[in-house]
Amino acid sequence: MNRQGFTLVELMVVIVIIGLLATVVALNVLPSQDKAMLGKARADISVLEQAIETYRLDNLTFPTDQQGLQALVSPPSDLTRPERYRQGGYVRRLPTDPWGNPYQYRRRSAHGGQFDVFSFGADGKAGGEGDDADLGNWQA
């Protein structure tokens, strides 16, 4: 009887080759994903920063810490001149950072600017290093 098929050695060689290829792909793709996430966060922060500046031009003041970034989506109830608030808001909806957390806003900048817009990074906590580092509008 003549049987056709693969031997155990041939199957093991194929599995080893597939494993090596998967390792090479993972090592080359994962760093690109991290860079893309940082790029998205920087772009979101820039958009929010511009929206806050436009809010200030229209309303003659920055949102307070209590109003936060939500003031860009809907008019705060304590606006002194609600008729100056842009119809439809300053952003359609507030984005979340690439790690699924809301962006943070601080009226009094801790970094020398007029305000801070930032993400806590991958860990969702203040501080950290690498992917866990805070990322904000104070960074070039």
Residue pairs with C-beta under 8 A, 6 or more apart in sequence:
34 131
36 98
37 98
37 99
37 131
38 98
38 135
40 98
41 97
41 98
41 119
41 135
42 135
44 95
44 97
44 103
44 119
45 103
45 117
45 118
45 119
45 135
45 136
45 137
46 137
47 91
47 95
48 69
48 72
48 91
48 94
48 95
48 103
48 105
48 117
48 137
49 117
49 137
51 72
51 90
51 91
52 62
52 63
52 72
52 90
52 105
52 115
52 117
54 86
54 90
55 62
55 63
55 71
55 72
55 86
55 90
56 62
58 84
58 85
58 86
59 79
59 81
59 84
59 85
60 81
60 84
62 107
62 114
62 115
63 69
63 71
63 72
63 76
63 105
63 107
64 71
64 76
64 107
65 105
65 106
65 107
65 108
67 76
67 78
68 105
69 94
69 102
69 103
69 105
69 117
70 76
70 94
72 89
72 90
72 91
72 94
73 89
73 90
73 91
73 92
73 93
73 94
74 89
75 82
75 85
75 89
79 85
94 102
94 103
95 103
96 102
96 103
97 103
97 119
97 120
98 119
99 119
99 121
99 122
99 124
101 119
101 120
101 124
103 117
103 118
103 119
104 116
104 117
104 118
104 119
104 120
105 115
105 116
105 117
106 115
106 116
106 118
107 115
108 115
109 115
109 116
109 138
110 116
111 136
111 138
112 138
113 137
113 138
115 137
116 136
116 137
116 138
117 136
117 137
118 134
118 135
118 136
118 137
118 138
119 134
119 135
119 136
120 126
120 128
120 134
121 128
121 131
121 132
121 133
121 134
121 135
122 128
122 131
122 132
123 131
123 132
125 132
126 134
127 133
127 134
128 134
